[in-house]
Amino acid sequence: MKQLKTRWFGGASLGAAFLMANSSIGPGFLTQTTVFTQQLLTSFGFVILVSVLLDVGAQLNTWRILTV
C-alpha cells in the first residue's frame, strides 16, 4: 500500500498572517491623522469609513480563499 503524503500549509498561513498584519497598519495610521479629520470633517471621515470597509472586505476574501 502507498502511504499518502500530507501537505503542510505553513506558507499559506504565514502569508495570511503577513496580510493581516499589513492591513492592521492602515487603521492605526489613520487614527493618527486627527488634524486632517478636524479640518476636513465629513469628507475625511467618509474616506476613513471606505478604507475600513475595503480592509474588512480584503481580509474576509483572504480568509475565504485560505479556508476552501
C-alpha distances in whole Angstrom, upper triangle without the diagonal:
4,6,9,13,16,19,22,25,28,29,30,31,34,35,36,37,39,41,42,44,45,46,48,50,52,53,54,56,58,59,61,63,65,68,67,67,70,72,70,69,67,66,64,63,62,60,58,57,55,54,52,51,49,48,46,45,43,42,41,39,37,36,35,33,31,30,29
4,6,9,13,15,19,22,24,26,27,28,30,32,33,34,36,37,38,40,42,43,45,47,49,50,51,53,55,56,58,60,62,65,64,63,67,68,66,66,64,63,61,60,59,57,55,54,52,51,49,48,46,45,44,42,40,39,38,36,34,33,32,30,28,27,26
4,6,9,13,16,19,21,23,24,25,27,29,30,31,33,34,35,37,39,40,42,44,46,47,48,50,52,53,55,57,59,62,61,61,64,66,64,63,62,61,58,57,56,54,52,52,50,48,47,46,44,42,41,40,38,36,35,34,32,30,30,28,26,25,24
4,6,9,13,16,18,20,21,22,24,26,26,28,30,31,32,34,36,37,38,41,43,44,45,47,49,50,52,54,56,59,58,57,61,62,60,60,58,57,55,54,52,50,49,48,46,44,43,42,40,39,37,36,34,32,32,30,28,27,26,24,22,21,20
4,6,10,13,15,17,18,19,21,22,24,25,27,28,29,31,33,34,36,38,40,41,42,44,46,47,49,51,53,56,55,55,58,60,58,57,56,55,52,51,50,48,46,46,44,42,41,40,38,36,35,34,32,30,30,28,26,25,25,23,20,20,19
4,7,10,12,14,15,16,18,20,20,22,24,25,26,28,30,31,32,35,37,38,39,41,43,44,46,48,50,53,52,51,55,56,55,54,53,52,49,48,47,45,43,43,41,39,37,37,35,33,32,31,29,27,27,26,23,21,22,20,17,17,17
4,6,9,11,11,13,15,16,17,19,21,22,23,25,27,28,29,31,33,35,36,38,39,41,43,44,47,50,49,48,52,53,51,51,50,48,46,45,44,42,40,40,38,36,35,34,32,30,29,28,26,24,24,23,20,19,19,17,14,15,15
4,6,8,9,10,12,13,14,16,18,19,20,22,24,25,26,28,31,32,33,35,37,38,39,42,44,47,46,46,49,51,49,48,47,46,44,43,42,40,38,37,36,34,32,32,30,28,27,27,24,22,22,21,18,17,18,16,13,14,15
4,5,5,6,9,10,11,13,14,16,17,19,20,21,23,25,27,29,29,31,33,34,36,38,41,44,42,42,46,47,45,45,44,42,40,39,38,36,34,34,32,30,29,28,26,24,23,23,20,18,19,18,15,13,15,13,9,11,12
4,5,5,6,8,10,10,12,14,15,16,18,20,21,23,25,27,27,29,31,33,34,36,39,42,41,40,44,45,44,44,43,42,39,38,37,35,33,33,32,29,28,28,26,23,23,23,20,18,19,19,15,14,17,15,11,13,15
4,5,5,6,9,10,10,12,14,15,16,18,20,22,24,26,26,28,30,31,33,35,37,40,39,39,42,44,42,42,41,40,37,37,36,33,32,32,30,27,27,27,25,22,22,22,19,17,18,17,14,14,16,14,11,13,15
4,5,5,6,9,10,11,12,14,15,16,18,20,22,24,25,26,28,30,32,33,36,39,37,37,41,42,40,40,39,37,35,34,33,31,29,29,27,25,24,24,22,19,19,19,16,14,15,14,10,10,12,10,7,10,12
4,5,5,6,9,10,10,12,14,15,17,19,21,22,23,25,27,28,30,32,34,37,36,36,39,41,39,39,38,37,34,33,33,30,28,28,27,24,23,23,21,19,18,18,16,13,14,14,11,10,13,11,8,10,13
4,5,5,6,9,10,11,12,14,16,17,20,21,22,23,26,27,28,30,33,36,35,35,38,40,38,38,38,36,33,33,32,30,28,28,27,24,23,24,22,19,19,19,16,14,16,16,12,12,15,14,11,14,16
4,5,5,6,9,10,11,12,14,16,18,20,21,22,24,26,27,29,32,34,33,33,36,38,36,36,35,34,31,31,30,27,26,26,24,21,21,21,19,16,17,17,14,12,14,13,10,11,14,12,10,13,15
4,5,5,6,9,10,10,12,15,16,18,19,21,22,24,26,27,30,33,32,31,35,36,34,34,33,32,29,28,28,25,23,23,22,19,18,18,17,14,14,14,11,9,11,11,7,7,11,10,8,11,14
4,5,5,6,9,10,11,13,15,17,17,19,21,22,24,26,28,31,31,30,34,35,34,33,33,32,29,28,28,26,23,23,23,20,18,19,18,14,15,16,13,10,13,14,10,10,14,14,11,14,17
4,5,5,6,9,10,11,14,16,16,17,20,21,22,24,27,30,29,29,32,34,32,32,32,31,28,27,27,24,22,23,22,19,18,19,17,14,15,16,13,11,14,15,11,12,16,15,13,16,19
4,5,5,6,9,10,12,14,15,16,18,20,21,23,26,28,27,27,30,32,30,30,29,28,25,24,24,21,19,20,19,15,15,16,14,10,12,13,9,8,11,11,8,10,13,13,12,15,17
4,5,5,6,9,11,12,13,15,16,18,20,22,24,27,26,25,29,30,29,28,28,27,24,23,23,20,18,18,18,15,13,14,13,10,10,12,9,7,10,12,9,10,13,14,13,15,18
4,6,5,7,10,11,11,13,15,16,18,20,22,25,25,25,28,29,28,28,28,27,24,23,23,21,18,19,19,16,14,17,15,12,13,15,13,10,14,15,13,13,17,17,16,18,21
4,5,5,7,10,11,11,14,15,17,18,21,24,23,23,26,27,26,26,26,25,22,21,22,19,17,18,17,14,13,15,14,10,12,14,11,10,14,15,13,14,18,18,17,20,22
4,5,6,8,9,11,12,14,16,17,20,22,21,21,24,26,24,24,23,22,19,19,18,16,14,15,14,10,10,12,10,7,9,11,9,8,12,13,11,13,16,17,16,19,21
4,5,6,7,9,10,11,13,15,18,21,20,20,23,25,24,23,23,22,19,18,19,16,13,14,15,11,10,13,12,8,10,13,12,10,13,15,14,15,18,19,19,20,23
4,6,5,6,9,10,11,13,16,19,18,18,21,23,22,22,22,21,18,18,19,16,13,15,15,12,11,14,14,10,13,16,14,13,17,18,17,18,21,22,21,24,26
4,5,5,6,9,10,11,14,17,15,15,19,20,19,19,19,18,14,14,15,12,10,12,12,8,8,12,11,8,11,14,12,13,16,17,17,18,21,22,22,24,27
4,5,5,6,9,10,12,15,14,14,17,19,18,17,17,17,13,12,13,11,8,10,11,8,7,11,11,9,11,14,14,13,16,18,18,19,22,23,23,25,28
4,5,5,7,9,12,15,15,14,17,19,19,18,19,19,15,15,16,14,11,13,15,12,11,15,15,12,14,17,17,16,19,21,20,21,24,26,25,27,30
4,6,6,7,10,13,12,13,16,17,17,17,18,17,14,14,16,13,11,14,15,12,12,16,15,13,16,19,18,18,21,22,22,23,26,27,27,29,32
4,5,5,8,11,10,9,13,14,14,14,14,14,10,10,12,10,7,11,12,9,10,14,14,13,15,18,17,18,21,22,22,24,26,27,28,30,32
4,5,6,10,10,9,12,14,14,14,15,15,12,11,14,12,9,12,14,12,12,15,16,15,16,20,20,19,22,24,24,25,28,29,29,31,34
4,6,8,9,10,12,14,14,15,17,17,13,13,16,14,12,15,17,15,15,19,19,17,20,23,22,22,25,27,27,28,31,32,32,34,36
4,5,6,7,9,10,11,12,14,13,10,11,14,12,10,14,16,14,15,18,19,18,20,23,23,23,26,28,28,29,32,33,33,35,38
4,5,5,6,9,10,10,12,13,10,10,14,13,11,14,17,15,16,19,20,20,22,24,25,25,28,30,30,31,33,35,35,37,40
4,5,5,6,9,10,13,13,10,12,15,14,14,17,19,18,19,22,23,22,25,27,27,28,31,32,33,34,36,38,38,40,43
4,5,5,6,8,11,10,7,9,12,11,11,14,16,15,17,20,20,21,23,25,25,26,29,30,31,33,35,36,37,39,41
4,5,5,5,8,8,6,7,10,10,9,12,14,14,15,18,19,19,21,24,24,25,27,29,30,31,33,35,36,37,40
4,6,5,9,10,9,10,13,13,13,15,18,18,19,21,23,23,25,27,28,29,31,33,34,35,37,39,39,41,43
4,6,9,10,9,11,13,14,14,17,18,19,20,23,24,24,26,28,29,30,32,34,35,37,38,40,41,43,45
4,6,6,6,8,10,11,12,14,15,16,18,20,21,22,24,26,27,28,30,31,32,34,36,37,39,40,42
4,6,6,6,9,10,11,12,15,16,17,19,20,21,23,25,26,27,29,31,32,33,35,37,38,39,41
4,6,5,6,9,10,10,12,14,15,16,18,20,21,22,24,26,27,29,30,32,33,35,36,38,39
4,5,5,7,9,10,11,13,15,16,17,19,20,21,23,25,26,27,29,31,32,33,35,37,38
4,5,5,6,9,10,10,12,14,15,16,19,20,21,23,24,26,27,29,30,32,33,35,37
4,5,5,6,9,10,11,12,14,15,17,18,20,21,23,24,26,27,29,30,32,33,35
4,5,5,6,9,10,11,12,14,15,17,18,20,21,23,24,26,27,29,30,32,33
4,5,5,6,9,10,11,12,14,15,16,18,20,21,22,24,26,27,29,30,32
4,6,5,6,9,10,10,12,14,15,16,18,20,21,23,24,26,27,29,31
4,5,5,6,9,10,11,12,14,15,17,18,20,21,22,25,26,27,29
4,5,5,6,9,10,11,12,14,15,16,18,20,21,23,24,26,27
4,5,5,6,9,10,11,12,14,15,16,19,20,21,23,24,26
4,5,5,6,9,10,11,12,14,15,17,18,20,21,23,25
4,5,5,6,9,10,11,12,14,16,16,18,20,21,23
4,5,5,6,9,10,10,12,14,15,17,18,20,21
4,5,5,6,9,10,11,12,14,16,17,18,20
4,5,5,6,9,10,11,12,14,15,16,19
4,5,5,6,9,10,10,12,14,15,17
4,6,5,6,9,10,11,12,14,16
4,5,5,6,9,10,11,12,15
4,5,5,6,9,10,11,12
4,6,5,6,9,10,11
4,5,5,6,9,10
4,5,5,6,9
4,6,5,6
4,6,6
4,6
4
